[in-house]
Amino acid sequence: MSIYCIGVNHQTAPISLRERLALSEAQQRAALARCGCGDRERTGSYSELILLSTCNRVEMYTIGTGGFDESEALLAEITGVEPGEIAPYLYRYQELEAAMHLFSVAAGLDSMVLGEPQILGQVAESYTLALSVGSTGLILSRLFQSAIHAAKRSHHETSISTNPATVSSVAVHLIASIVKPLDEARVLVVGAGEMAELAVEALRKRGVKDITVVNRTVATARELADRWGSRARGFETLEEELVKADVVISSTSAPHTLFKRKNVGEAMSRRPDRPLILMDIAVPRDVDADVREVEHVHVYDIDQLNDQLSRSVDERRAEIPSVQAILKEGLAGFEDWYQRLEIRPVIKALHQHAESIRQEQVEKALRRLEESGVDPKEEIEILTRALVKQLLHTPTDCLKEQSRNGHAAQYALYARELFGIDSREDTQE
């Protein structure tokens, strides 16, 4: 039995493929349930299965004997995508390489945003889901628990996730340093794409309650707003919402600027005593350069934010060696456990074998003691000699046989190590 991991992520596969491979929780549950209920016709040789599906990666972790071909066939069946379409984009890891990959993923070292903490929660959720349907067992449970523990240490003991590492998070970080208290600010987010969503997420995490999303397509704005408990408005309300806002974060894909000196100036004339922060994270820009001339308006553009982002990412990168040291320590603990796992059945069988011999000899001794005139001291001598003889019979025969095969020196070394024999204790027959 081996640990296998196959998957695709933002580095190996285009979004067009990743979105076809992405699995909902219901799809994951159904696939995991096959393994949990022992449906070997559908899951092949696998005894354990965990699926990890996020916006940037889809991965499958298995315990089995079927190799990567069987893994790829199972992934294709689960996702409905032909194996030939998936294969060129897959990464494949086995045994401790698979374990190390999971440790790196959980800690955020393999993420699009270095050190982002969300992936740790997603790894934990994938493990919990597999646990709930019974598709994970001893090995994958220990592996995921070890990876989650090491990743938590990484976030707590280093600054890998402390500094903002996306333009949106940098923008919100800067806003938080200016607007006090931030949780009482009225924030207007213009646009409903990925950058806008990251901004809304960052705002919510900092306790901002009053968020309005404005977009040309109201349905798209509503989808984003509903996910984060915000309000959605159409583009025709932009001027009115601008009057109400304390902060504007704009991230549209419009080919021309939306905020000009005239319309921003008119909005400010209706709120003369309240300053306005305009965060322009769009490319091309949403805010005209001359808007900076409007009194009480503070404009920050993508170049300023990118400078801060570069410093933040550099600070995160500086934490990588510390994180890797924590992961290495966690992996060493798992490796030690995993290697000992293979010998455990042998040790258990060895003890059971010795116990059966002991019970057999004790029963014989008790029967003899029931006979009149038997000396207990003599019976103990007979019992212990019989135990030693029977316990050492098979190992002795094996050593003699191997000596005839030219392996005497090697097996003699093994025997001394197994039984703790000092070479000075060797005697001739």
C-alpha positions, 0 to 999 in steps of 0.5 A: 500500500502506498500514498498517492497524490495527483492534482492540478493547480493554478501553475499547471493548468488553465482556468478553463480546465480547473473549472471543469475539474472543480467539485462541489461538496455534494460531488465530493461527498458522493465520490468519497462515499464510494470508498467509504462503503467499500465500492471497489468496482468504482474505486479500484484498489483504494482503501482511503480517499480524500479530495481537495477542491478549491478555486485554484486546485483539485487534488486527490489523495489515496492509499492503495496499490493501483498506482497513478494510472488508477488514480487518473482514471478515478479522477476522470470518472469523478469529474467527467473529464477524459483522462487524456485531457487531464494527464498533460497538466497533472502533477504526481507524488508518491509516498513522502513526496505526496506528504511533503506536498500536502504540508506545503499546500496546507501552509500556503507555500503552494498558493497563488498568494504566498502564505494565504491562510484560507487554504488551511481551512480548506484542507481541514474541511476536505479531511472532515468531509472524508472523515464524515463519510468514512473514506479516510482511515489510519494513514490519510488521517494521520497525514492530514492531521500532521499537515494541519498541525504543522500549518497552524504552527507556521501561521502562529510562529512566523509572519508568513500570513501577516502582511497583505499579499494581494493588491486588494488586501494591501488597499484595505490594509492602507485604508485601515491605517487611515480610517478610524474606526474602520468598522464604522466606515461606509465603503463603496466597491465598484466592480464585481470581479475577483479583485472586488471580491478579495476587497470585500472579503478583506473588508469583512474580516476587518469588521466593516459592516456597511458595504455597497457593491455597484456594477454594470450588471446588477445580477453579478453585483448581487451574487458578490453582495449575497456571498458577503452580506452586502448591498448590490446596486446598479451603475445608475446609482454610482453618483448617489452612492459616491455622496454617501461613501467614506471609502471607494474601491474601484476595480472595473474593466471599463476602457475609460475613467469613471471618476473625473474631477467634475463628478467627484467635485459635485459629489464632494460639494454635497458632503463638504465636511467629509473626506473621501478616500478613492482606491483605484485598483483597476487597470486601466485606471478608473480615476482621472489624475486630476481628481487629486486636485479636489479638496478632501479627496485622497487618491491611491492608484495601482502603482502606489499599492504595487510598491506596498505589495512588493514590500509585503510579498518580500516580507512573506518570502523572508519567512519561507525558511522558518516555515519550511523548518516547521514543516520539515519537523512535522514531516519527520514526525509523520515519516517516523510514524509511517515507517514504523507502521509497516513493522507493526503487524510483524511485531504484533504477530511475533508477540502473538506467536510467542504468547501461543508458545507460552500458553502451550508450555504452561498448560503442559507444565500444569498437567505435569504438576497435577501428577503426584511427586513432581518437583516444582523446581524441576518443572520450572526448569523443564518449562523454561528450557522448553520455552527457550527451545521452541522460541529459538527453533525457527530463528536458529534454523533460518540462520543455519540455512542462510549460512549455507547460502553464503549470507552468514555474516549478514544474518549474524549481524541482523541476529545480534541486532534483533536479540541484543547480542554482543559479539563477545557473547558468541560461543561455539557449538 
